[in-house]
Amino acid sequence: MPASGRGGQWRNHRQVINAILFKLRTGAPWRDLPERYGPWKTAHERLRK
């Protein structure tokens, strides 16, 4: 079956969970997440889902 061409590889789950926990713990805006957590949009989308 051919690939659909959608999506990509998931970012490390632990990194995303830590980003979400950092956000909830500090109350900082999403855009202020430290770079070590990866793109803020990834963590935000994962939390929304």
mmCIF entry with sequence, helices, sheets and N, C-alpha, C, O atoms, coordinates in Angstrom:
data_MODEL
# 
_entry.id   MODEL 
# 
_entity.id                         1 
_entity.type                       polymer 
_entity.pdbx_number_of_molecules   1 
# 
_entity_poly.entity_id                      1 
_entity_poly.type                           'polypeptide(L)' 
_entity_poly.nstd_linkage                   no 
_entity_poly.nstd_monomer                   no 
_entity_poly.pdbx_seq_one_letter_code       MPASGRGGQWRNHRQVINAILFKLRTGAPWRDLPERYGPWKTAHERLRK 
_entity_poly.pdbx_seq_one_letter_code_can   MPASGRGGQWRNHRQVINAILFKLRTGAPWRDLPERYGPWKTAHERLRK 
_entity_poly.pdbx_strand_id                 A 
# 
loop_
_entity_poly_seq.entity_id 
_entity_poly_seq.num 
_entity_poly_seq.mon_id 
_entity_poly_seq.hetero 
1 1  MET n 
1 2  PRO n 
1 3  ALA n 
1 4  SER n 
1 5  GLY n 
1 6  ARG n 
1 7  GLY n 
1 8  GLY n 
1 9  GLN n 
1 10 TRP n 
1 11 ARG n 
1 12 ASN n 
1 13 HIS n 
1 14 ARG n 
1 15 GLN n 
1 16 VAL n 
1 17 ILE n 
1 18 ASN n 
1 19 ALA n 
1 20 ILE n 
1 21 LEU n 
1 22 PHE n 
1 23 LYS n 
1 24 LEU n 
1 25 ARG n 
1 26 THR n 
1 27 GLY n 
1 28 ALA n 
1 29 PRO n 
1 30 TRP n 
1 31 ARG n 
1 32 ASP n 
1 33 LEU n 
1 34 PRO n 
1 35 GLU n 
1 36 ARG n 
1 37 TYR n 
1 38 GLY n 
1 39 PRO n 
1 40 TRP n 
1 41 LYS n 
1 42 THR n 
1 43 ALA n 
1 44 HIS n 
1 45 GLU n 
1 46 ARG n 
1 47 LEU n 
1 48 ARG n 
1 49 LYS n 
# 
_struct_asym.id          A 
_struct_asym.entity_id   1 
# 
loop_
_struct_conf.conf_type_id 
_struct_conf.id 
_struct_conf.pdbx_PDB_helix_id 
_struct_conf.beg_label_comp_id 
_struct_conf.beg_label_asym_id 
_struct_conf.beg_label_seq_id 
_struct_conf.pdbx_beg_PDB_ins_code 
_struct_conf.end_label_comp_id 
_struct_conf.end_label_asym_id 
_struct_conf.end_label_seq_id 
_struct_conf.pdbx_end_PDB_ins_code 
_struct_conf.beg_auth_comp_id 
_struct_conf.beg_auth_asym_id 
_struct_conf.beg_auth_seq_id 
_struct_conf.end_auth_comp_id 
_struct_conf.end_auth_asym_id 
_struct_conf.end_auth_seq_id 
_struct_conf.pdbx_PDB_helix_class 
_struct_conf.details 
_struct_conf.pdbx_PDB_helix_length 
HELX_P HELX_P1 AA1 HIS A 13 ? THR A 26 ? HIS A 13 THR A 26 1 ? 14 
HELX_P HELX_P2 AA2 TRP A 30 ? ASP A 32 ? TRP A 30 ASP A 32 5 ? 3  
HELX_P HELX_P3 AA3 GLU A 35 ? TYR A 37 ? GLU A 35 TYR A 37 5 ? 3  
HELX_P HELX_P4 AA4 TRP A 40 ? ARG A 48 ? TRP A 40 ARG A 48 1 ? 9  
# 
_struct_conf_type.id          HELX_P 
_struct_conf_type.criteria    ? 
_struct_conf_type.reference   ? 
# 
loop_
_atom_site.group_PDB 
_atom_site.id 
_atom_site.type_symbol 
_atom_site.label_atom_id 
_atom_site.label_alt_id 
_atom_site.label_comp_id 
_atom_site.label_asym_id 
_atom_site.label_entity_id 
_atom_site.label_seq_id 
_atom_site.pdbx_PDB_ins_code 
_atom_site.Cartn_x 
_atom_site.Cartn_y 
_atom_site.Cartn_z 
_atom_site.occupancy 
_atom_site.B_iso_or_equiv 
_atom_site.pdbx_formal_charge 
_atom_site.auth_seq_id 
_atom_site.auth_comp_id 
_atom_site.auth_asym_id 
_atom_site.auth_atom_id 
_atom_site.pdbx_PDB_model_num 
ATOM 1   N N  . MET A 1 1  ? 0.852  -1.177 0.000  1.00 0.00 ? 1  MET A N  1 
ATOM 2   C CA . MET A 1 1  ? 0.000  0.000  0.000  1.00 0.00 ? 1  MET A CA 1 
ATOM 3   C C  . MET A 1 1  ? 0.900  1.242  0.000  1.00 0.00 ? 1  MET A C  1 
ATOM 4   O O  . MET A 1 1  ? 1.831  1.309  0.803  1.00 0.00 ? 1  MET A O  1 
ATOM 5   N N  . PRO A 1 2  ? 0.656  2.218  -0.864 1.00 0.00 ? 2  PRO A N  1 
ATOM 6   C CA . PRO A 1 2  ? 1.505  3.408  -0.923 1.00 0.00 ? 2  PRO A CA 1 
ATOM 7   C C  . PRO A 1 2  ? 1.307  4.295  0.304  1.00 0.00 ? 2  PRO A C  1 
ATOM 8   O O  . PRO A 1 2  ? 0.235  4.333  0.908  1.00 0.00 ? 2  PRO A O  1 
ATOM 9   N N  . ALA A 1 3  ? 2.369  4.997  0.646  1.00 0.00 ? 3  ALA A N  1 
ATOM 10  C CA . ALA A 1 3  ? 2.301  5.914  1.777  1.00 0.00 ? 3  ALA A CA 1 
ATOM 11  C C  . ALA A 1 3  ? 1.399  7.089  1.424  1.00 0.00 ? 3  ALA A C  1 
ATOM 12  O O  . ALA A 1 3  ? 1.357  7.520  0.272  1.00 0.00 ? 3  ALA A O  1 
ATOM 13  N N  . SER A 1 4  ? 0.690  7.596  2.397  1.00 0.00 ? 4  SER A N  1 
ATOM 14  C CA . SER A 1 4  ? -0.253 8.693  2.147  1.00 0.00 ? 4  SER A CA 1 
ATOM 15  C C  . SER A 1 4  ? 0.460  10.031 1.989  1.00 0.00 ? 4  SER A C  1 
ATOM 16  O O  . SER A 1 4  ? -0.117 10.983 1.464  1.00 0.00 ? 4  SER A O  1 
ATOM 17  N N  . GLY A 1 5  ? 1.719  10.109 2.443  1.00 0.00 ? 5  GLY A N  1 
ATOM 18  C CA . GLY A 1 5  ? 2.452  11.362 2.342  1.00 0.00 ? 5  GLY A CA 1 
ATOM 19  C C  . GLY A 1 5  ? 2.129  12.338 3.462  1.00 0.00 ? 5  GLY A C  1 
ATOM 20  O O  . GLY A 1 5  ? 2.648  13.454 3.484  1.00 0.00 ? 5  GLY A O  1 
ATOM 21  N N  . ARG A 1 6  ? 1.281  11.927 4.382  1.00 0.00 ? 6  ARG A N  1 
ATOM 22  C CA . ARG A 1 6  ? 0.915  12.810 5.483  1.00 0.00 ? 6  ARG A CA 1 
ATOM 23  C C  . ARG A 1 6  ? 1.800  12.579 6.688  1.00 0.00 ? 6  ARG A C  1 
ATOM 24  O O  . ARG A 1 6  ? 2.332  11.489 6.900  1.00 0.00 ? 6  ARG A O  1 
ATOM 25  N N  . GLY A 1 7  ? 1.943  13.620 7.463  1.00 0.00 ? 7  GLY A N  1 
ATOM 26  C CA . GLY A 1 7  ? 2.619  13.505 8.745  1.00 0.00 ? 7  GLY A CA 1 
ATOM 27  C C  . GLY A 1 7  ? 4.109  13.278 8.636  1.00 0.00 ? 7  GLY A C  1 
ATOM 28  O O  . GLY A 1 7  ? 4.704  13.380 7.563  1.00 0.00 ? 7  GLY A O  1 
ATOM 29  N N  . GLY A 1 8  ? 4.680  12.973 9.756  1.00 0.00 ? 8  GLY A N  1 
ATOM 30  C CA . GLY A 1 8  ? 6.108  12.732 9.825  1.00 0.00 ? 8  GLY A CA 1 
ATOM 31  C C  . GLY A 1 8  ? 6.391  11.911 11.056 1.00 0.00 ? 8  GLY A C  1 
ATOM 32  O O  . GLY A 1 8  ? 5.510  11.243 11.597 1.00 0.00 ? 8  GLY A O  1 
ATOM 33  N N  . GLN A 1 9  ? 7.611  11.968 11.485 1.00 0.00 ? 9  GLN A N  1 
ATOM 34  C CA . GLN A 1 9  ? 7.993  11.212 12.658 1.00 0.00 ? 9  GLN A CA 1 
ATOM 35  C C  . GLN A 1 9  ? 7.638  11.992 13.916 1.00 0.00 ? 9  GLN A C  1 
ATOM 36  O O  . GLN A 1 9  ? 7.813  13.209 13.970 1.00 0.00 ? 9  GLN A O  1 
ATOM 37  N N  . TRP A 1 10 ? 7.142  11.290 14.922 1.00 0.00 ? 10 TRP A N  1 
ATOM 38  C CA . TRP A 1 10 ? 6.778  11.932 16.180 1.00 0.00 ? 10 TRP A CA 1 
ATOM 39  C C  . TRP A 1 10 ? 8.026  12.381 16.918 1.00 0.00 ? 10 TRP A C  1 
ATOM 40  O O  . TRP A 1 10 ? 9.065  11.722 16.881 1.00 0.00 ? 10 TRP A O  1 
ATOM 41  N N  . ARG A 1 11 ? 7.902  13.507 17.582 1.00 0.00 ? 11 ARG A N  1 
ATOM 42  C CA . ARG A 1 11 ? 8.980  13.983 18.453 1.00 0.00 ? 11 ARG A CA 1 
ATOM 43  C C  . ARG A 1 11 ? 8.977  13.097 19.697 1.00 0.00 ? 11 ARG A C  1 
ATOM 44  O O  . ARG A 1 11 ? 7.958  12.498 20.041 1.00 0.00 ? 11 ARG A O  1 
ATOM 45  N N  . ASN A 1 12 ? 10.094 13.022 20.349 1.00 0.00 ? 12 ASN A N  1 
ATOM 46  C CA . ASN A 1 12 ? 10.250 12.235 21.569 1.00 0.00 ? 12 ASN A CA 1 
ATOM 47  C C  . ASN A 1 12 ? 9.116  12.563 22.550 1.00 0.00 ? 12 ASN A C  1 
ATOM 48  O O  . ASN A 1 12 ? 8.935  13.718 22.935 1.00 0.00 ? 12 ASN A O  1 
ATOM 49  N N  . HIS A 1 13 ? 8.362  11.542 22.946 1.00 0.00 ? 13 HIS A N  1 
ATOM 50  C CA . HIS A 1 13 ? 7.213  11.743 23.842 1.00 0.00 ? 13 HIS A CA 1 
ATOM 51  C C  . HIS A 1 13 ? 7.630  12.370 25.167 1.00 0.00 ? 13 HIS A C  1 
ATOM 52  O O  . HIS A 1 13 ? 6.939  13.243 25.693 1.00 0.00 ? 13 HIS A O  1 
ATOM 53  N N  . ARG A 1 14 ? 8.751  11.928 25.698 1.00 0.00 ? 14 ARG A N  1 
ATOM 54  C CA . ARG A 1 14 ? 9.203  12.466 26.984 1.00 0.00 ? 14 ARG A CA 1 
ATOM 55  C C  . ARG A 1 14 ? 9.484  13.962 26.878 1.00 0.00 ? 14 ARG A C  1 
ATOM 56  O O  . ARG A 1 14 ? 9.168  14.724 27.792 1.00 0.00 ? 14 ARG A O  1 
ATOM 57  N N  . GLN A 1 15 ? 10.075 14.375 25.768 1.00 0.00 ? 15 GLN A N  1 
ATOM 58  C CA . GLN A 1 15 ? 10.387 15.788 25.558 1.00 0.00 ? 15 GLN A CA 1 
ATOM 59  C C  . GLN A 1 15 ? 9.097  16.616 25.495 1.00 0.00 ? 15 GLN A C  1 
ATOM 60  O O  . GLN A 1 15 ? 9.027  17.702 26.070 1.00 0.00 ? 15 GLN A O  1 
ATOM 61  N N  . VAL A 1 16 ? 8.100  16.110 24.811 1.00 0.00 ? 16 VAL A N  1 
ATOM 62  C CA . VAL A 1 16 ? 6.831  16.836 24.691 1.00 0.00 ? 16 VAL A CA 1 
ATOM 63  C C  . VAL A 1 16 ? 6.109  16.883 26.031 1.00 0.00 ? 16 VAL A C  1 
ATOM 64  O O  . VAL A 1 16 ? 5.579  17.927 26.412 1.00 0.00 ? 16 VAL A O  1 
ATOM 65  N N  . ILE A 1 17 ? 6.084  15.775 26.743 1.00 0.00 ? 17 ILE A N  1 
ATOM 66  C CA . ILE A 1 17 ? 5.431  15.750 28.057 1.00 0.00 ? 17 ILE A CA 1 
ATOM 67  C C  . ILE A 1 17 ? 6.128  16.709 29.013 1.00 0.00 ? 17 ILE A C  1 
ATOM 68  O O  . ILE A 1 17 ? 5.465  17.425 29.764 1.00 0.00 ? 17 ILE A O  1 
ATOM 69  N N  . ASN A 1 18 ? 7.447  16.729 28.993 1.00 0.00 ? 18 ASN A N  1 
ATOM 70  C CA . ASN A 1 18 ? 8.188  17.669 29.844 1.00 0.00 ? 18 ASN A CA 1 
ATOM 71  C C  . ASN A 1 18 ? 7.874  19.114 29.471 1.00 0.00 ? 18 ASN A C  1 
ATOM 72  O O  . ASN A 1 18 ? 7.791  19.975 30.347 1.00 0.00 ? 18 ASN A O  1 
ATOM 73  N N  . ALA A 1 19 ? 7.698  19.387 28.182 1.00 0.00 ? 19 ALA A N  1 
ATOM 74  C CA . ALA A 1 19 ? 7.345  20.742 27.745 1.00 0.00 ? 19 ALA A CA 1 
ATOM 75  C C  . ALA A 1 19 ? 5.973  21.133 28.290 1.00 0.00 ? 19 ALA A C  1 
ATOM 76  O O  . ALA A 1 19 ? 5.788  22.249 28.776 1.00 0.00 ? 19 ALA A O  1 
ATOM 77  N N  . ILE A 1 20 ? 5.018  20.216 28.209 1.00 0.00 ? 20 ILE A N  1 
ATOM 78  C CA . ILE A 1 20 ? 3.675  20.489 28.712 1.00 0.00 ? 20 ILE A CA 1 
ATOM 79  C C  . ILE A 1 20 ? 3.709  20.711 30.223 1.00 0.00 ? 20 ILE A C  1 
ATOM 80  O O  . ILE A 1 20 ? 3.064  21.625 30.737 1.00 0.00 ? 20 ILE A O  1 
ATOM 81  N N  . LEU A 1 21 ? 4.454  19.882 30.921 1.00 0.00 ? 21 LEU A N  1 
ATOM 82  C CA . LEU A 1 21 ? 4.554  20.035 32.377 1.00 0.00 ? 21 LEU A CA 1 
ATOM 83  C C  . LEU A 1 21 ? 5.233  21.349 32.752 1.00 0.00 ? 21 LEU A C  1 
ATOM 84  O O  . LEU A 1 21 ? 4.831  22.001 33.715 1.00 0.00 ? 21 LEU A O  1 
ATOM 85  N N  . PHE A 1 22 ? 6.255  21.740 32.000 1.00 0.00 ? 22 PHE A N  1 
ATOM 86  C CA . PHE A 1 22 ? 6.928  23.016 32.239 1.00 0.00 ? 22 PHE A CA 1 
ATOM 87  C C  . PHE A 1 22 ? 5.924  24.159 32.096 1.00 0.00 ? 22 PHE A C  1 
ATOM 88  O O  . PHE A 1 22 ? 5.865  25.059 32.934 1.00 0.00 ? 22 PHE A O  1 
ATOM 89  N N  . LYS A 1 23 ? 5.143  24.107 31.030 1.00 0.00 ? 23 LYS A N  1 
ATOM 90  C CA . LYS A 1 23 ? 4.138  25.152 30.765 1.00 0.00 ? 23 LYS A CA 1 
ATOM 91  C C  . LYS A 1 23 ? 3.126  25.225 31.899 1.00 0.00 ? 23 LYS A C  1 
ATOM 92  O O  . LYS A 1 23 ? 2.815  26.313 32.383 1.00 0.00 ? 23 LYS A O  1 
ATOM 93  N N  . LEU A 1 24 ? 2.611  24.080 32.325 1.00 0.00 ? 24 LEU A N  1 
ATOM 94  C CA . LEU A 1 24 ? 1.605  24.065 33.384 1.00 0.00 ? 24 LEU A CA 1 
ATOM 95  C C  . LEU A 1 24 ? 2.190  24.485 34.730 1.00 0.00 ? 24 LEU A C  1 
ATOM 96  O O  . LEU A 1 24 ? 1.524  25.151 35.523 1.00 0.00 ? 24 LEU A O  1 
ATOM 97  N N  . ARG A 1 25 ? 3.438  24.092 34.981 1.00 0.00 ? 25 ARG A N  1 
ATOM 98  C CA . ARG A 1 25 ? 4.088  24.403 36.261 1.00 0.00 ? 25 ARG A CA 1 
ATOM 99  C C  . ARG A 1 25 ? 4.416  25.891 36.384 1.00 0.00 ? 25 ARG A C  1 
ATOM 100 O O  . ARG A 1 25 ? 4.248  26.482 37.451 1.00 0.00 ? 25 ARG A O  1 
ATOM 101 N N  . THR A 1 26 ? 4.888  26.496 35.280 1.00 0.00 ? 26 THR A N  1 
ATOM 102 C CA . THR A 1 26 ? 5.355  27.883 35.347 1.00 0.00 ? 26 THR A CA 1 
ATOM 103 C C  . THR A 1 26 ? 4.296  28.895 34.938 1.00 0.00 ? 26 THR A C  1 
ATOM 104 O O  . THR A 1 26 ? 4.349  30.053 35.354 1.00 0.00 ? 26 THR A O  1 
ATOM 105 N N  . GLY A 1 27 ? 3.328  28.465 34.121 1.00 0.00 ? 27 GLY A N  1 
ATOM 106 C CA . GLY A 1 27 ? 2.328  29.409 33.630 1.00 0.00 ? 27 GLY A CA 1 
ATOM 107 C C  . GLY A 1 27 ? 2.867  30.307 32.532 1.00 0.00 ? 27 GLY A C  1 
ATOM 108 O O  . GLY A 1 27 ? 2.230  31.296 32.168 1.00 0.00 ? 27 GLY A O  1 
ATOM 109 N N  . ALA A 1 28 ? 4.028  29.973 32.007 1.00 0.00 ? 28 ALA A N  1 
ATOM 110 C CA . ALA A 1 28 ? 4.640  30.780 30.942 1.00 0.00 ? 28 ALA A CA 1 
ATOM 111 C C  . ALA A 1 28 ? 3.860  30.626 29.643 1.00 0.00 ? 28 ALA A C  1 
ATOM 112 O O  . ALA A 1 28 ? 3.229  29.593 29.423 1.00 0.00 ? 28 ALA A O  1 
ATOM 113 N N  . PRO A 1 29 ? 3.893  31.631 28.787 1.00 0.00 ? 29 PRO A N  1 
ATOM 114 C CA . PRO A 1 29 ? 3.258  31.490 27.475 1.00 0.00 ? 29 PRO A CA 1 
ATOM 115 C C  . PRO A 1 29 ? 3.946  30.388 26.666 1.00 0.00 ? 29 PRO A C  1 
ATOM 116 O O  . PRO A 1 29 ? 5.126  30.103 26.869 1.00 0.00 ? 29 PRO A O  1 
ATOM 117 N N  . TRP A 1 30 ? 3.200  29.775 25.752 1.00 0.00 ? 30 TRP A N  1 
ATOM 118 C CA . TRP A 1 30 ? 3.768  28.695 24.941 1.00 0.00 ? 30 TRP A CA 1 
ATOM 119 C C  . TRP A 1 30 ? 5.028  29.144 24.218 1.00 0.00 ? 30 TRP A C  1 
ATOM 120 O O  . TRP A 1 30 ? 5.995  28.387 24.127 1.00 0.00 ? 30 TRP A O  1 
ATOM 121 N N  . ARG A 1 31 ? 5.025  30.347 23.714 1.00 0.00 ? 31 ARG A N  1 
ATOM 122 C CA . ARG A 1 31 ? 6.173  30.827 22.932 1.00 0.00 ? 31 ARG A CA 1 
ATOM 123 C C  . ARG A 1 31 ? 7.439  30.982 23.772 1.00 0.00 ? 31 ARG A C  1 
ATOM 124 O O  . ARG A 1 31 ? 8.533  31.109 23.222 1.00 0.00 ? 31 ARG A O  1 
ATOM 125 N N  . ASP A 1 32 ? 7.303  30.973 25.082 1.00 0.00 ? 32 ASP A N  1 
ATOM 126 C CA . ASP A 1 32 ? 8.460  31.123 25.962 1.00 0.00 ? 32 ASP A CA 1 
ATOM 127 C C  . ASP A 1 32 ? 9.049  29.791 26.425 1.00 0.00 ? 32 ASP A C  1 
ATOM 128 O O  . ASP A 1 32 ? 9.898  29.776 27.317 1.00 0.00 ? 32 ASP A O  1 
ATOM 129 N N  . LEU A 1 33 ? 8.621  28.681 25.843 1.00 0.00 ? 33 LEU A N  1 
ATOM 130 C CA . LEU A 1 33 ? 9.207  27.385 26.212 1.00 0.00 ? 33 LEU A CA 1 
ATOM 131 C C  . LEU A 1 33 ? 10.685 27.372 25.849 1.00 0.00 ? 33 LEU A C  1 
ATOM 132 O O  . LEU A 1 33 ? 11.050 27.832 24.767 1.00 0.00 ? 33 LEU A O  1 
ATOM 133 N N  . PRO A 1 34 ? 11.543 26.857 26.720 1.00 0.00 ? 34 PRO A N  1 
ATOM 134 C CA . PRO A 1 34 ? 12.961 26.746 26.390 1.00 0.00 ? 34 PRO A CA 1 
ATOM 135 C C  . PRO A 1 34 ? 13.174 25.842 25.166 1.00 0.00 ? 34 PRO A C  1 
ATOM 136 O O  . PRO A 1 34 ? 12.391 24.925 24.918 1.00 0.00 ? 34 PRO A O  1 
ATOM 137 N N  . GLU A 1 35 ? 14.223 26.107 24.423 1.00 0.00 ? 35 GLU A N  1 
ATOM 138 C CA . GLU A 1 35 ? 14.525 25.357 23.201 1.00 0.00 ? 35 GLU A CA 1 
ATOM 139 C C  . GLU A 1 35 ? 14.719 23.869 23.449 1.00 0.00 ? 35 GLU A C  1 
ATOM 140 O O  . GLU A 1 35 ? 14.490 23.060 22.550 1.00 0.00 ? 35 GLU A O  1 
ATOM 141 N N  . ARG A 1 36 ? 15.140 23.494 24.655 1.00 0.00 ? 36 ARG A N  1 
ATOM 142 C CA . ARG A 1 36 ? 15.401 22.076 24.930 1.00 0.00 ? 36 ARG A CA 1 
ATOM 143 C C  . ARG A 1 36 ? 14.144 21.215 24.811 1.00 0.00 ? 36 ARG A C  1 
ATOM 144 O O  . ARG A 1 36 ? 14.239 19.992 24.705 1.00 0.00 ? 36 ARG A O  1 
ATOM 145 N N  . TYR A 1 37 ? 12.967 21.847 24.827 1.00 0.00 ? 37 TYR A N  1 
ATOM 146 C CA . TYR A 1 37 ? 11.714 21.110 24.692 1.00 0.00 ? 37 TYR A CA 1 
ATOM 147 C C  . TYR A 1 37 ? 11.241 21.006 23.251 1.00 0.00 ? 37 TYR A C  1 
ATOM 148 O O  . TYR A 1 37 ? 10.202 20.401 22.987 1.00 0.00 ? 37 TYR A O  1 
ATOM 149 N N  . GLY A 1 38 ? 11.973 21.577 22.328 1.00 0.00 ? 38 GLY A N  1 
ATOM 150 C CA . GLY A 1 38 ? 11.590 21.523 20.927 1.00 0.00 ? 38 GLY A CA 1 
ATOM 151 C C  . GLY A 1 38 ? 10.610 22.639 20.585 1.00 0.00 ? 38 GLY A C  1 
ATOM 152 O O  . GLY A 1 38 ? 10.402 23.553 21.383 1.00 0.00 ? 38 GLY A O  1 
ATOM 153 N N  . PRO A 1 39 ? 10.012 22.564 19.404 1.00 0.00 ? 39 PRO A N  1 
ATOM 154 C CA . PRO A 1 39 ? 9.086  23.617 18.980 1.00 0.00 ? 39 PRO A CA 1 
ATOM 155 C C  . PRO A 1 39 ? 7.863  23.706 19.896 1.00 0.00 ? 39 PRO A C  1 
ATOM 156 O O  . PRO A 1 39 ? 7.258  22.689 20.233 1.00 0.00 ? 39 PRO A O  1 
ATOM 157 N N  . TRP A 1 40 ? 7.511  24.911 20.290 1.00 0.00 ? 40 TRP A N  1 
ATOM 158 C CA . TRP A 1 40 ? 6.369  25.085 21.195 1.00 0.00 ? 40 TRP A CA 1 
ATOM 159 C C  . TRP A 1 40 ? 5.078  24.631 20.535 1.00 0.00 ? 40 TRP A C  1 
ATOM 160 O O  . TRP A 1 40 ? 4.166  24.166 21.219 1.00 0.00 ? 40 TRP A O  1 
ATOM 161 N N  . LYS A 1 41 ? 4.988  24.757 19.234 1.00 0.00 ? 41 LYS A N  1 
ATOM 162 C CA . LYS A 1 41 ? 3.753  24.372 18.541 1.00 0.00 ? 41 LYS A CA 1 
ATOM 163 C C  . LYS A 1 41 ? 3.497  22.865 18.659 1.00 0.00 ? 41 LYS A C  1 
ATOM 164 O O  . LYS A 1 41 ? 2.347  22.429 18.715 1.00 0.00 ? 41 LYS A O  1 
ATOM 165 N N  . THR A 1 42 ? 4.558  22.086 18.696 1.00 0.00 ? 42 THR A N  1 
ATOM 166 C CA . THR A 1 42 ? 4.408  20.637 18.826 1.00 0.00 ? 42 THR A CA 1 
ATOM 167 C C  . THR A 1 42 ? 3.764  20.288 20.165 1.00 0.00 ? 42 THR A C  1 
ATOM 168 O O  . THR A 1 42 ? 2.813  19.507 20.217 1.00 0.00 ? 42 THR A O  1 
ATOM 169 N N  . ALA A 1 43 ? 4.282  20.868 21.247 1.00 0.00 ? 43 ALA A N  1 
ATOM 170 C CA . ALA A 1 43 ? 3.738  20.591 22.577 1.00 0.00 ? 43 ALA A CA 1 
ATOM 171 C C  . ALA A 1 43 ? 2.305  21.111 22.689 1.00 0.00 ? 43 ALA A C  1 
ATOM 172 O O  . ALA A 1 43 ? 1.449  20.455 23.282 1.00 0.00 ? 43 ALA A O  1 
ATOM 173 N N  . HIS A 1 44 ? 2.052  22.260 22.132 1.00 0.00 ? 44 HIS A N  1 
ATOM 174 C CA . HIS A 1 44 ? 0.711  22.843 22.199 1.00 0.00 ? 44 HIS A CA 1 
ATOM 175 C C  . HIS A 1 44 ? -0.298 21.970 21.465 1.00 0.00 ? 44 HIS A C  1 
ATOM 176 O O  . HIS A 1 44 ? -1.382 21.706 21.986 1.00 0.00 ? 44 HIS A O  1 
ATOM 177 N N  . GLU A 1 45 ? 0.042  21.528 20.281 1.00 0.00 ? 45 GLU A N  1 
ATOM 178 C CA . GLU A 1 45 ? -0.867 20.662 19.500 1.00 0.00 ? 45 GLU A CA 1 
ATOM 179 C C  . GLU A 1 45 ? -1.103 19.338 20.200 1.00 0.00 ? 45 GLU A C  1 
ATOM 180 O O  . GLU A 1 45 ? -2.230 18.844 20.227 1.00 0.00 ? 45 GLU A O  1 
ATOM 181 N N  . ARG A 1 46 ? -0.049 18.754 20.771 1.00 0.00 ? 46 ARG A N  1 
ATOM 182 C CA . ARG A 1 46 ? -0.192 17.467 21.449 1.00 0.00 ? 46 ARG A CA 1 
ATOM 183 C C  . ARG A 1 46 ? -1.093 17.597 22.663 1.00 0.00 ? 46 ARG A C  1 
ATOM 184 O O  . ARG A 1 46 ? -1.882 16.696 22.947 1.00 0.00 ? 46 ARG A O  1 
ATOM 185 N N  . LEU A 1 47 ? -0.987 18.715 23.392 1.00 0.00 ? 47 LEU A N  1 
ATOM 186 C CA . LEU A 1 47 ? -1.858 18.936 24.548 1.00 0.00 ? 47 LEU A CA 1 
ATOM 187 C C  . LEU A 1 47 ? -3.305 19.126 24.094 1.00 0.00 ? 47 LEU A C  1 
ATOM 188 O O  . LEU A 1 47 ? -4.227 18.635 24.745 1.00 0.00 ? 47 LEU A O  1 
ATOM 189 N N  . ARG A 1 48 ? -3.504 19.825 23.000 1.00 0.00 ? 48 ARG A N  1 
ATOM 190 C CA . ARG A 1 48 ? -4.868 20.037 22.487 1.00 0.00 ? 48 ARG A CA 1 
ATOM 191 C C  . ARG A 1 48 ? -5.530 18.714 22.099 1.00 0.00 ? 48 ARG A C  1 
ATOM 192 O O  . ARG A 1 48 ? -6.729 18.529 22.309 1.00 0.00 ? 48 ARG A O  1 
ATOM 193 N N  . LYS A 1 49 ? -4.744 17.798 21.534 1.00 0.00 ? 49 LYS A N  1 
ATOM 194 C CA . LYS A 1 49 ? -5.296 16.514 21.115 1.00 0.00 ? 49 LYS A CA 1 
ATOM 195 C C  . LYS A 1 49 ? -5.595 15.656 22.314 1.00 0.00 ? 49 LYS A C  1 
ATOM 196 O O  . LYS A 1 49 ? -6.069 14.530 22.165 1.00 0.00 ? 49 LYS A O  1 
# 
